[in-house]
Amino acid sequence: MKIYKIYLFFLFLSVFIFFSFVCTLNYIIDPYGIYNFKTWEGFNDKKPYINGKTRFHKTQKLLTDSFDCIFLGSSRVESAMNFSKKSILFKYCNNYYNAGLSYATILEEYHLIQLIHRYQKKPKLFIGLDFLQFNANTNKSTKELDYFKKPLFYRYASLISFSVLKDSINTINSKKGSFYLSNGSWKIMENYLENFPQDLNLYFIFLITEKGFNDIFYQEFTYSTKNFSTLNNFKELLAFLYLNSYEVYFFINPFHVRLLEILDSKIGYNQFEEWKLLLIEIITNEGLIQNKTPYRLYDFSGYNLVTTELITKQTKESKYFYDSSHVKPEVGEWILLKILENHNIFSDFGESLNKTNIYEYLKNQRKKRDEWREAHKEIIKELFTYIKLNQL
């Protein structure tokens, strides 16, 4: 009996030591950058596994750190909202965090806002909207949403995870780092552009991006499935923000008008217009229900001097774009100037939309669209020829 007790003691001691080792290693190496432990160059300073665990990483940052301003949205927000110390933003915020997520859905945004409400001190929210966020067919799995719903559980559960241990060990040997800056914005070269050959012309980077939207993103668009509605998600998000009196700035992200040609061919340009009408209607109605002044919605998409920048085979570098979907941080600064101080870098870049001006605005956009298409027939032809000749 005594030998049996000694055996059990050493068994439990061994298990305890083993799991203590796993917890300690996962905490010190911190492959997903969630514990803010000390880093040593060449040991645990490179954290490439953040790239595959962005939702985990960013929800944990919102759990542990405090921010005056938070940016929400898709990868378009991740690329654009990266500000220098001279930015206009710092007149309004002491610090900020870019909580944008690649392929973010409206349902994710709603859960992210609820997490912010639980753990932050009511920061200013800047929410970039994209048409594809409202596609009910891109609904995320329950496990991915759990990162938003149960941040504390995942924070401590990861300490004893063997999959995390594997990533911790591989982190030690890694030569590559994370895609992300400490403020949550993209390191664009490491994140995206390094996937292309260094000598690849910008024109072909645009074409490859546009083909991706044609083949993958602009497929099977719908606002609702049998048990799911993105428009209802957006209504719930707005009701929550109005009820809790958040200071919010909504804006539609800019992207190159070449992508509107793809959108038109796969879904229909009229659907893009209808979406903007729905946004105005929902934002206005939810505000009236809560007896609150409706939030403003700024549109930086469509046809303007930024989004119609000419890109040809001779273009070595774009003034405004990394590719046809993502603008540079300079454009992000111009978005802030318009939103916060009503200052236009270009007279037609950014329009505050409401129920009074939306129809005239869409009519004017239609006119600009017709003019652009008429002047760029050859570019449109080249775009669809490339897609046709490079089918999957």
C-alpha positions as CSV (number, residue, x, y, z in Angstrom):
1,M,0.0,0.0,0.0
2,K,2.8,2.3,0.9
3,I,4.6,1.6,-2.4
4,Y,1.4,2.4,-4.3
5,K,1.1,5.8,-2.5
6,I,4.7,6.6,-3.4
7,Y,4.1,5.6,-7.0
8,L,1.0,7.9,-7.2
9,F,2.9,10.7,-5.6
10,F,5.7,10.6,-8.1
11,L,3.2,10.1,-11.0
12,F,1.3,13.3,-10.0
13,L,4.6,15.1,-9.3
14,S,5.8,14.1,-12.8
15,V,2.6,15.3,-14.4
16,F,2.7,18.5,-12.5
17,I,6.3,19.2,-13.5
18,F,5.6,18.3,-17.1
19,F,2.5,20.7,-17.4
20,S,4.4,23.4,-15.5
21,F,7.2,23.1,-18.1
22,V,4.6,23.4,-20.9
23,C,2.9,26.4,-19.3
24,T,6.2,28.1,-18.6
25,L,7.5,27.6,-22.1
26,N,4.3,28.7,-23.8
27,Y,4.2,31.8,-21.6
28,I,7.8,32.8,-22.2
29,I,8.0,32.1,-25.9
30,D,4.4,33.4,-26.4
31,P,4.1,32.4,-30.0
32,Y,0.9,34.4,-30.5
33,G,2.1,37.6,-28.8
34,I,-0.6,37.6,-26.1
35,Y,1.2,37.7,-22.7
36,N,3.5,40.7,-23.3
37,F,6.5,38.8,-21.7
38,K,10.0,40.0,-22.3
39,T,11.5,39.2,-25.7
40,W,15.1,38.3,-26.5
41,E,16.6,38.8,-29.9
42,G,17.1,35.5,-31.7
43,F,15.0,33.6,-29.1
44,N,11.4,34.7,-28.9
45,D,11.3,38.1,-30.7
46,K,10.1,36.6,-34.0
47,K,6.5,35.5,-33.8
48,P,5.3,34.3,-37.3
49,Y,2.4,32.3,-35.7
50,I,0.6,35.5,-35.0
51,N,-0.1,35.5,-38.7
52,G,-2.4,32.5,-38.5
53,K,-3.9,33.5,-35.2
54,T,-4.7,37.1,-35.8
55,R,-8.2,36.9,-34.3
56,F,-6.7,35.4,-31.1
57,H,-3.9,37.9,-31.0
58,K,-6.0,41.0,-31.5
59,T,-8.8,40.0,-29.2
60,Q,-6.2,39.5,-26.5
61,K,-4.7,42.9,-27.1
62,L,-8.2,44.4,-26.6
63,L,-8.5,42.4,-23.4
64,T,-5.2,43.5,-21.8
65,D,-4.3,46.9,-23.2
66,S,-6.2,50.2,-23.1
67,F,-6.9,52.4,-26.1
68,D,-8.5,55.8,-26.7
69,C,-9.3,55.0,-30.4
70,I,-9.9,51.7,-32.1
71,F,-10.2,50.9,-35.8
72,L,-12.4,48.1,-36.9
73,G,-12.9,46.5,-40.3
74,S,-11.3,44.3,-42.9
75,S,-7.7,44.0,-44.2
76,R,-8.4,47.4,-46.0
77,V,-8.4,48.9,-42.5
78,E,-5.3,46.9,-41.5
79,S,-3.3,48.4,-44.4
80,A,-4.6,52.0,-44.4
81,M,-4.9,52.9,-40.7
82,N,-1.3,53.1,-39.7
83,F,-0.5,56.6,-38.5
84,S,2.7,58.6,-37.9
85,K,3.3,60.7,-34.7
86,K,2.3,63.8,-36.7
87,S,-1.1,62.4,-37.6
88,I,-4.3,64.4,-37.0
89,L,-5.5,61.4,-35.0
90,F,-3.4,62.4,-32.0
91,K,-5.4,65.6,-31.6
92,Y,-8.3,63.3,-30.6
93,C,-6.6,60.2,-29.1
94,N,-3.6,59.6,-27.0
95,N,-3.2,56.1,-28.5
96,Y,-5.0,53.8,-30.9
97,Y,-5.2,50.2,-32.0
98,N,-5.9,48.8,-35.4
99,A,-8.3,45.8,-34.7
100,G,-9.0,45.2,-38.4
101,L,-9.2,41.6,-39.5
102,S,-8.7,40.0,-42.9
103,Y,-12.0,38.9,-44.3
104,A,-13.8,40.3,-41.3
105,T,-17.6,39.8,-41.3
106,I,-20.2,42.0,-39.7
107,L,-21.0,39.3,-37.2
108,E,-17.4,39.4,-36.1
109,E,-17.5,43.2,-35.8
110,Y,-20.5,42.9,-33.5
111,H,-18.8,40.4,-31.2
112,L,-15.6,42.5,-31.3
113,I,-17.5,45.6,-30.2
114,Q,-19.1,43.6,-27.4
115,L,-15.6,42.5,-26.3
116,I,-14.4,46.2,-26.4
117,H,-17.4,47.2,-24.3
118,R,-16.5,44.6,-21.6
119,Y,-12.8,45.4,-21.4
120,Q,-12.2,49.0,-22.7
121,K,-13.2,52.4,-21.4
122,K,-15.6,53.4,-24.2
123,P,-13.0,54.4,-26.9
124,K,-13.9,56.2,-30.0
125,L,-14.6,53.7,-32.8
126,F,-13.8,54.1,-36.4
127,I,-15.5,51.3,-38.4
128,G,-14.6,50.7,-42.0
129,L,-17.3,48.9,-44.0
130,D,-17.0,46.7,-47.1
131,F,-19.7,45.2,-49.3
132,L,-18.2,41.7,-48.9
133,Q,-18.6,41.9,-45.1
134,F,-22.3,41.5,-45.7
135,N,-22.0,38.2,-47.5
136,A,-23.8,35.6,-45.4
137,N,-21.9,32.8,-47.1
138,T,-18.7,33.9,-45.5
139,N,-20.0,33.3,-41.9
140,K,-17.2,32.3,-39.6
141,S,-17.0,29.0,-37.6
142,T,-18.2,28.9,-34.0
143,K,-14.6,28.3,-32.8
144,E,-13.3,31.4,-34.4
145,L,-16.2,33.5,-32.8
146,D,-15.2,32.0,-29.4
147,Y,-12.1,34.1,-29.5
148,F,-14.4,37.1,-29.2
149,K,-16.8,35.5,-26.7
150,K,-14.4,33.7,-24.4
151,P,-11.1,35.7,-24.4
152,L,-10.1,34.8,-20.8
153,F,-10.7,31.0,-21.4
154,Y,-8.5,31.0,-24.5
155,R,-5.9,33.1,-22.8
156,Y,-5.3,30.5,-20.0
157,A,-6.2,27.3,-22.0
158,S,-3.4,28.1,-24.5
159,L,-0.9,27.8,-21.7
160,I,-1.4,24.1,-21.4
161,S,-2.0,23.4,-25.1
162,F,0.3,21.0,-26.9
163,S,-0.5,22.7,-30.3
164,V,0.7,25.9,-28.8
165,L,3.8,24.1,-27.4
166,K,4.6,23.0,-31.0
167,D,4.3,26.6,-32.2
168,S,6.4,27.8,-29.3
169,I,9.2,25.4,-30.2
170,N,9.0,26.4,-33.9
171,T,9.0,30.1,-32.9
172,I,12.5,29.7,-31.4
173,N,13.9,28.5,-34.7
174,S,12.0,30.9,-36.9
175,K,13.7,33.4,-39.2
176,K,10.5,35.3,-40.1
177,G,8.5,37.6,-37.9
178,S,4.9,38.6,-37.6
179,F,3.0,40.4,-40.4
180,Y,1.8,43.0,-37.8
181,L,3.1,46.1,-36.1
182,S,2.5,46.6,-32.4
183,N,-0.4,49.0,-33.3
184,G,-2.2,46.1,-35.2
185,S,-1.5,47.5,-38.6
186,W,0.1,45.6,-41.5
187,K,3.8,45.4,-42.2
188,I,2.7,45.5,-45.8
189,M,6.0,44.1,-47.4
190,E,6.1,41.2,-45.0
191,N,2.4,40.5,-45.1
192,Y,1.4,40.8,-48.8
193,L,3.9,42.1,-51.3
194,E,6.5,39.5,-50.4
195,N,4.2,36.9,-51.9
196,F,4.9,38.3,-55.3
197,P,8.2,38.1,-57.2
198,Q,10.2,41.3,-56.5
199,D,10.5,42.1,-60.2
200,L,6.8,41.7,-60.8
201,N,5.2,44.8,-62.4
202,L,2.6,46.6,-60.3
203,Y,0.2,46.3,-63.2
204,F,0.3,42.5,-62.8
205,I,-0.1,42.7,-59.0
206,F,-3.3,44.5,-59.7
207,L,-4.4,41.9,-62.3
208,I,-3.7,39.0,-59.9
209,T,-5.6,40.7,-57.1
210,E,-8.6,41.4,-59.4
211,K,-8.6,37.8,-60.6
212,G,-8.8,36.7,-57.0
213,F,-11.9,38.8,-56.5
214,N,-13.3,37.3,-59.7
215,D,-12.6,33.7,-58.8
216,I,-13.1,33.7,-55.0
217,F,-14.5,36.8,-53.3
218,Y,-17.3,37.9,-55.6
219,Q,-19.0,34.5,-55.6
220,E,-22.5,33.6,-54.3
221,F,-23.3,36.9,-52.6
222,T,-26.3,37.0,-50.4
223,Y,-27.4,39.0,-47.3
224,S,-29.1,36.0,-45.7
225,T,-29.1,32.2,-45.5
226,K,-31.7,30.0,-43.9
227,N,-30.9,31.0,-40.3
228,F,-28.6,33.9,-40.7
229,S,-28.8,37.6,-41.8
230,T,-25.9,40.0,-42.1
231,L,-28.4,42.9,-42.2
232,N,-29.8,41.8,-38.9
233,N,-26.3,41.5,-37.5
234,F,-25.7,45.1,-38.6
235,K,-28.9,46.3,-36.9
236,E,-27.9,44.6,-33.7
237,L,-24.5,46.1,-33.9
238,L,-26.0,49.6,-34.3
239,A,-28.6,49.1,-31.6
240,F,-25.8,48.2,-29.2
241,L,-23.7,51.2,-30.1
242,Y,-26.6,53.6,-29.9
243,L,-27.8,52.1,-26.6
244,N,-24.4,52.5,-25.0
245,S,-23.8,56.0,-26.5
246,Y,-20.6,55.2,-28.3
247,E,-18.8,57.9,-30.4
248,V,-18.6,56.1,-33.8
249,Y,-17.4,57.1,-37.3
250,F,-18.6,54.8,-40.1
251,F,-16.8,54.9,-43.4
252,I,-16.9,52.8,-46.6
253,N,-13.3,51.8,-47.5
254,P,-11.7,53.0,-50.7
255,F,-10.5,50.5,-53.4
256,H,-9.6,50.9,-57.0
257,V,-12.5,51.2,-59.4
258,R,-11.1,48.3,-61.5
259,L,-12.6,46.0,-58.8
260,L,-16.0,47.5,-59.5
261,E,-15.8,46.1,-63.0
262,I,-15.4,42.6,-61.4
263,L,-18.2,43.3,-58.9
264,D,-20.4,44.4,-61.8
265,S,-19.7,41.2,-63.8
266,K,-20.2,38.8,-60.9
267,I,-22.9,40.5,-58.8
268,G,-24.1,43.7,-60.5
269,Y,-23.2,47.3,-59.8
270,N,-26.8,48.0,-58.8
271,Q,-26.3,45.6,-55.9
272,F,-23.4,47.8,-54.7
273,E,-25.7,50.9,-54.9
274,E,-28.5,49.1,-53.1
275,W,-26.1,48.2,-50.3
276,K,-25.2,51.8,-49.7
277,L,-29.0,52.7,-49.6
278,L,-29.5,49.9,-47.1
279,L,-26.6,51.2,-44.9
280,I,-28.2,54.7,-44.8
281,E,-31.6,53.3,-44.1
282,I,-30.5,51.0,-41.2
283,I,-28.1,53.6,-39.6
284,T,-30.9,56.2,-39.7
285,N,-33.7,53.9,-38.5
286,E,-31.8,52.4,-35.6
287,G,-30.8,55.9,-34.4
288,L,-34.5,57.0,-34.5
289,I,-35.5,53.9,-32.6
290,Q,-33.0,54.7,-29.9
291,N,-33.9,58.4,-30.0
292,K,-30.3,59.2,-31.0
293,T,-28.8,61.3,-33.7
294,P,-27.9,58.9,-36.5
295,Y,-24.2,58.2,-37.0
296,R,-22.6,59.6,-40.1
297,L,-21.5,57.4,-42.9
298,Y,-18.6,58.6,-45.1
299,D,-18.1,57.0,-48.5
300,F,-14.6,56.9,-49.9
301,S,-15.3,54.2,-52.5
302,G,-16.7,54.6,-55.9
303,Y,-15.3,57.1,-58.5
304,N,-13.0,59.8,-57.2
305,L,-9.4,61.1,-57.8
306,V,-7.9,58.4,-55.5
307,T,-9.8,55.4,-56.6
308,T,-9.5,56.1,-60.4
309,E,-5.7,56.4,-60.3
310,L,-4.3,55.3,-63.7
311,I,-2.4,52.0,-63.5
312,T,-0.7,50.9,-66.6
313,K,2.1,48.4,-67.6
314,Q,4.5,51.3,-67.2
315,T,3.5,52.1,-63.7
316,K,6.3,51.3,-61.3
317,E,4.7,52.5,-58.1
318,S,1.2,53.7,-57.3
319,K,0.7,57.0,-55.4
320,Y,-2.2,55.6,-53.4
321,F,-2.4,51.8,-53.6
322,Y,-0.4,48.6,-52.7
323,D,-2.8,46.7,-55.0
324,S,-6.3,47.3,-56.3
325,S,-7.9,46.4,-52.9
326,H,-5.6,48.1,-50.4
327,V,-4.6,51.8,-50.0
328,K,-1.5,53.2,-48.4
329,P,-1.4,54.9,-45.0
330,E,-1.3,58.3,-46.6
331,V,-4.9,57.7,-47.8
332,G,-5.8,56.5,-44.3
333,E,-4.7,59.9,-43.0
334,W,-6.8,61.7,-45.6
335,I,-9.8,59.6,-44.5
336,L,-9.3,60.9,-41.0
337,L,-8.9,64.5,-42.1
338,K,-12.3,64.3,-43.8
339,I,-14.0,62.5,-40.9
340,L,-12.6,64.4,-38.0
341,E,-12.1,67.9,-39.5
342,N,-14.1,67.9,-42.7
343,H,-11.0,68.7,-44.7
344,N,-10.7,67.4,-48.2
345,I,-7.4,66.6,-49.8
346,F,-9.3,66.1,-53.0
347,S,-12.7,67.7,-53.5
348,D,-14.4,64.4,-54.5
349,F,-12.7,62.1,-52.0
350,G,-15.1,61.3,-49.2
351,E,-18.8,62.2,-49.0
352,S,-20.9,62.3,-45.9
353,L,-24.1,60.3,-46.8
354,N,-27.6,60.7,-45.5
355,K,-31.2,60.2,-46.5
356,T,-31.3,63.6,-48.1
357,N,-28.3,63.4,-50.4
358,I,-27.9,59.6,-51.1
359,Y,-29.9,59.4,-54.3
360,E,-28.2,62.5,-55.9
361,Y,-24.9,61.1,-54.8
362,L,-25.5,57.7,-56.4
363,K,-26.7,59.4,-59.6
364,N,-23.5,61.5,-59.8
365,Q,-21.5,58.3,-59.2
366,R,-23.3,56.6,-62.1
367,K,-22.3,59.6,-64.3
368,K,-18.7,59.4,-63.2
369,R,-18.7,55.6,-63.8
370,D,-20.0,56.0,-67.4
371,E,-17.3,58.6,-68.0
372,W,-14.5,56.4,-66.6
373,R,-15.6,53.3,-68.5
374,E,-15.8,55.2,-71.7
375,A,-12.3,56.6,-71.3
376,H,-10.8,53.2,-70.2
377,K,-12.3,50.6,-72.5
378,E,-8.9,49.2,-73.4
379,I,-8.0,48.7,-69.7
380,I,-11.3,47.0,-69.0
381,K,-10.7,44.7,-72.0
382,E,-7.2,43.8,-70.8
383,L,-8.6,43.0,-67.3
384,F,-11.2,40.5,-68.5
385,T,-8.8,39.0,-71.1
386,Y,-6.3,38.3,-68.4
387,I,-9.0,36.6,-66.2
388,K,-10.2,34.6,-69.2
389,L,-6.7,33.4,-70.1
390,N,-5.8,32.5,-66.6
391,Q,-8.8,30.4,-65.4
392,L,-8.2,28.0,-62.5
